[in-house]
């Protein structure tokens, strides 16, 4: 009895490439010609953590310098609706929190090393509102990156986050008033006047009665 061969003999010559395979090869060739974009080549707000007391902690991160140089300065400007409260001071760095900004400076962080800086803020606004933080990243030679674009797809996007109900500070409720629009304090003079009028009327009636009797 004849047995089937263990394996089929492959046809010699170049393999046949279908239309789909040809497109895949061409696409791969085009991608090889494109320059590789650096990963996360900007300053980011990596985490946004509500603290439950009306404040929120933002964590700014970066993992690159200025064309190979280390980073020794980070200056962040607060957008409208965000108040800077306190900033951490990583080892070798100091933080200066002022009206509308926070400024970190310290020992140079080598290019390619990851660094993070946390900032406590109070945010007022609406749910879904986007807040962008123009940021300057400085290096010892004087070179700097300006991360200020509000468009996240731009070349130098600013660190940005979108507010949620948990990250917004509570706004004070308006003072309650009575239905007539008069506060309780405002009614006190009116009550006093009514009482005084009643006392005067009673005193006048008693004087008239005594006069008739006499």
BELVENJO-V840633 format. One record per residue. N is the residue number from 1. RES is the residue in one letter. PSI is psi as a letter, one per 30 degrees, with the letter a starting at -180 (NA if undefined). OMEGA is omega as a letter, one per 40 degrees, with the letter a starting at -180 (none if undefined). D_CENTER is the distance of its C-alpha to the mean C-alpha in Angstrom with 1 decimal. Layout:
n=N res=RES psi=PSI omega=OMEGA d_center=D_CENTER
n=N res=RES psi=PSI omega=OMEGA d_center=D_CENTER
This chain:
n=1 res=X psi=k omega=i d_center=79.8
n=2 res=X psi=k omega=i d_center=77.3
n=3 res=X psi=l omega=i d_center=73.8
n=4 res=X psi=k omega=i d_center=70.6
n=5 res=X psi=l omega=a d_center=69.1
n=6 res=X psi=e omega=a d_center=66.3
n=7 res=X psi=l omega=i d_center=64.0
n=8 res=X psi=k omega=i d_center=64.2
n=9 res=X psi=k omega=i d_center=64.9
n=10 res=X psi=k omega=a d_center=62.2
n=11 res=X psi=k omega=i d_center=63.1
n=12 res=X psi=l omega=i d_center=63.4
n=13 res=X psi=l omega=a d_center=61.7
n=14 res=X psi=k omega=i d_center=58.2
n=15 res=X psi=l omega=i d_center=55.8
n=16 res=X psi=k omega=a d_center=55.2
n=17 res=X psi=k omega=i d_center=51.7
n=18 res=X psi=l omega=a d_center=50.7
n=19 res=X psi=e omega=a d_center=48.6
n=20 res=X psi=e omega=i d_center=45.5
n=21 res=X psi=e omega=i d_center=46.0
n=22 res=X psi=e omega=i d_center=46.7
n=23 res=X psi=e omega=i d_center=43.4
n=24 res=X psi=e omega=i d_center=41.6
n=25 res=X psi=e omega=i d_center=43.4
n=26 res=X psi=e omega=i d_center=42.7
n=27 res=X psi=e omega=i d_center=39.0
n=28 res=X psi=e omega=i d_center=38.9
n=29 res=X psi=e omega=i d_center=40.8
n=30 res=X psi=e omega=a d_center=38.4
n=31 res=X psi=e omega=i d_center=35.3
n=32 res=X psi=f omega=a d_center=37.2
n=33 res=X psi=f omega=a d_center=37.5
n=34 res=X psi=k omega=i d_center=33.8
n=35 res=X psi=k omega=i d_center=32.0
n=36 res=X psi=k omega=i d_center=29.7
n=37 res=X psi=k omega=i d_center=26.0
n=38 res=X psi=k omega=a d_center=24.3
n=39 res=X psi=k omega=i d_center=21.9
n=40 res=X psi=h omega=a d_center=18.3
n=41 res=X psi=h omega=i d_center=19.5
n=42 res=X psi=l omega=i d_center=16.3
n=43 res=X psi=k omega=a d_center=13.5
n=44 res=X psi=l omega=i d_center=10.8
n=45 res=X psi=j omega=a d_center=7.6
n=46 res=X psi=e omega=a d_center=10.1
n=47 res=X psi=l omega=i d_center=9.1
n=48 res=X psi=j omega=a d_center=6.8
n=49 res=X psi=j omega=i d_center=9.7
n=50 res=X psi=k omega=a d_center=10.5
n=51 res=X psi=f omega=i d_center=13.5
n=52 res=X psi=g omega=i d_center=15.4
n=53 res=X psi=g omega=a d_center=16.0
n=54 res=X psi=f omega=i d_center=13.4
n=55 res=X psi=l omega=a d_center=11.2
n=56 res=X psi=k omega=i d_center=8.5
n=57 res=X psi=k omega=i d_center=8.9
n=58 res=X psi=k omega=i d_center=6.9
n=59 res=X psi=j omega=i d_center=9.7
n=60 res=X psi=k omega=a d_center=10.4
n=61 res=X psi=l omega=i d_center=13.6
n=62 res=X psi=l omega=i d_center=16.5
n=63 res=X psi=h omega=a d_center=20.1
n=64 res=X psi=l omega=i d_center=22.0
n=65 res=X psi=b omega=a d_center=23.4
n=66 res=X psi=j omega=i d_center=25.0
n=67 res=X psi=h omega=i d_center=27.8
n=68 res=X psi=f omega=i d_center=28.9
n=69 res=X psi=l omega=i d_center=28.2
n=70 res=X psi=l omega=i d_center=26.3
n=71 res=X psi=k omega=i d_center=23.1
n=72 res=X psi=g omega=a d_center=23.5
n=73 res=X psi=k omega=i d_center=20.7
n=74 res=X psi=k omega=a d_center=16.9
n=75 res=X psi=j omega=a d_center=15.8
n=76 res=X psi=k omega=i d_center=12.2
n=77 res=X psi=k omega=a d_center=12.0
n=78 res=X psi=k omega=i d_center=9.6
n=79 res=X psi=l omega=i d_center=9.2
n=80 res=X psi=k omega=i d_center=11.1
n=81 res=X psi=f omega=a d_center=9.9
n=82 res=X psi=k omega=i d_center=8.0
n=83 res=X psi=k omega=i d_center=10.8
n=84 res=X psi=k omega=a d_center=11.2
n=85 res=X psi=e omega=a d_center=13.6
n=86 res=X psi=k omega=a d_center=14.8
n=87 res=X psi=k omega=i d_center=14.7
n=88 res=X psi=l omega=i d_center=16.8
n=89 res=X psi=j omega=a d_center=19.8
n=90 res=X psi=l omega=a d_center=20.8
n=91 res=X psi=k omega=i d_center=24.6
n=92 res=X psi=g omega=a d_center=26.0
n=93 res=X psi=l omega=i d_center=22.8
n=94 res=X psi=l omega=a d_center=22.1
n=95 res=X psi=k omega=i d_center=19.0
n=96 res=X psi=j omega=i d_center=19.2
n=97 res=X psi=k omega=i d_center=16.7
n=98 res=X psi=a omega=i d_center=17.7
n=99 res=X psi=j omega=i d_center=17.0
n=100 res=X psi=g omega=i d_center=14.0
n=101 res=X psi=l omega=i d_center=13.8
n=102 res=X psi=k omega=a d_center=14.2
n=103 res=X psi=j omega=i d_center=17.0
n=104 res=X psi=k omega=i d_center=18.2
n=105 res=X psi=k omega=a d_center=21.7
n=106 res=X psi=a omega=a d_center=24.3
n=107 res=X psi=k omega=a d_center=26.6
n=108 res=X psi=k omega=i d_center=26.2
n=109 res=X psi=j omega=a d_center=24.5
n=110 res=X psi=k omega=i d_center=26.8
n=111 res=X psi=k omega=a d_center=25.9
n=112 res=X psi=f omega=i d_center=25.2
n=113 res=X psi=k omega=i d_center=24.0
n=114 res=X psi=k omega=i d_center=20.6
n=115 res=X psi=k omega=i d_center=18.7
n=116 res=X psi=k omega=a d_center=15.6
n=117 res=X psi=k omega=a d_center=14.0
n=118 res=X psi=k omega=a d_center=12.0
n=119 res=X psi=k omega=i d_center=10.5
n=120 res=X psi=k omega=a d_center=10.5
n=121 res=X psi=l omega=i d_center=8.7
n=122 res=X psi=k omega=a d_center=9.6
n=123 res=X psi=k omega=i d_center=7.7
n=124 res=X psi=k omega=a d_center=10.4
n=125 res=X psi=b omega=a d_center=10.7
n=126 res=X psi=l omega=i d_center=11.8
n=127 res=X psi=k omega=a d_center=11.3
n=128 res=X psi=f omega=i d_center=10.6
n=129 res=X psi=k omega=a d_center=9.1
n=130 res=X psi=k omega=i d_center=7.2
n=131 res=X psi=k omega=i d_center=5.2
n=132 res=X psi=k omega=a d_center=7.1
n=133 res=X psi=j omega=i d_center=8.0
n=134 res=X psi=k omega=a d_center=11.8
n=135 res=X psi=k omega=i d_center=13.2
n=136 res=X psi=k omega=i d_center=16.9
n=137 res=X psi=j omega=a d_center=18.5
n=138 res=X psi=l omega=a d_center=22.0
n=139 res=X psi=l omega=a d_center=25.2
n=140 res=X psi=e omega=a d_center=28.5
n=141 res=X psi=f omega=a d_center=30.5
n=142 res=X psi=f omega=i d_center=28.3
n=143 res=X psi=l omega=a d_center=26.8
n=144 res=X psi=l omega=i d_center=23.1
n=145 res=X psi=k omega=i d_center=20.5
n=146 res=X psi=j omega=i d_center=18.4
n=147 res=X psi=i omega=a d_center=15.2
n=148 res=X psi=f omega=a d_center=14.5
n=149 res=X psi=k omega=i d_center=15.1
n=150 res=X psi=f omega=i d_center=12.8
n=151 res=X psi=j omega=a d_center=15.0
n=152 res=X psi=f omega=i d_center=13.9
n=153 res=X psi=g omega=a d_center=17.6
n=154 res=X psi=l omega=a d_center=18.6
n=155 res=X psi=e omega=a d_center=20.2
n=156 res=X psi=i omega=a d_center=17.5
n=157 res=X psi=k omega=i d_center=14.1
n=158 res=X psi=k omega=i d_center=11.1
n=159 res=X psi=k omega=a d_center=8.3
n=160 res=X psi=k omega=i d_center=5.9
n=161 res=X psi=l omega=a d_center=4.0
n=162 res=X psi=k omega=a d_center=5.9
n=163 res=X psi=k omega=i d_center=6.2
n=164 res=X psi=l omega=i d_center=9.3
n=165 res=X psi=e omega=a d_center=12.1
n=166 res=X psi=f omega=a d_center=11.6
n=167 res=X psi=f omega=a d_center=8.1
n=168 res=X psi=k omega=i d_center=9.6
n=169 res=X psi=k omega=i d_center=12.2
n=170 res=X psi=k omega=i d_center=15.7
n=171 res=X psi=k omega=a d_center=17.4
n=172 res=X psi=k omega=i d_center=21.1
n=173 res=X psi=k omega=i d_center=23.7
n=174 res=X psi=l omega=a d_center=26.4
n=175 res=X psi=k omega=a d_center=29.7
n=176 res=X psi=k omega=i d_center=32.3
n=177 res=X psi=l omega=i d_center=35.5
n=178 res=X psi=l omega=a d_center=38.9
n=179 res=X psi=f omega=a d_center=40.0
n=180 res=X psi=f omega=i d_center=41.9
n=181 res=X psi=g omega=a d_center=38.9
n=182 res=X psi=k omega=i d_center=40.6
n=183 res=X psi=l omega=a d_center=39.1
n=184 res=X psi=e omega=i d_center=41.2
n=185 res=X psi=e omega=a d_center=41.7
n=186 res=X psi=f omega=a d_center=43.0
n=187 res=X psi=f omega=a d_center=45.7
n=188 res=X psi=e omega=i d_center=47.3
n=189 res=X psi=e omega=a d_center=49.4
n=190 res=X psi=e omega=i d_center=50.5
n=191 res=X psi=e omega=i d_center=51.8
n=192 res=X psi=e omega=i d_center=53.5
n=193 res=X psi=e omega=i d_center=55.2
n=194 res=X psi=e omega=i d_center=56.6
n=195 res=X psi=e omega=a d_center=57.9
n=196 res=X psi=e omega=i d_center=59.6
n=197 res=X psi=e omega=i d_center=61.2
n=198 res=X psi=e omega=i d_center=62.5
n=199 res=X psi=e omega=a d_center=64.0
n=200 res=X psi=e omega=i d_center=65.7
n=201 res=X psi=e omega=i d_center=67.1
n=202 res=X psi=e omega=i d_center=68.5
n=203 res=X psi=e omega=i d_center=70.1
n=204 res=X psi=e omega=i d_center=71.7
n=205 res=X psi=e omega=i d_center=73.2
n=206 res=X psi=e omega=i d_center=74.7
n=207 res=X psi=e omega=a d_center=76.3
n=208 res=X psi=e omega=i d_center=77.9
n=209 res=X psi=e omega=a d_center=79.3
n=210 res=X psi=e omega=a d_center=80.9
n=211 res=X psi=e omega=i d_center=82.5
n=212 res=X psi=e omega=a d_center=84.1
n=213 res=X psi=e omega=i d_center=85.5
n=214 res=X psi=NA omega=none d_center=87.1
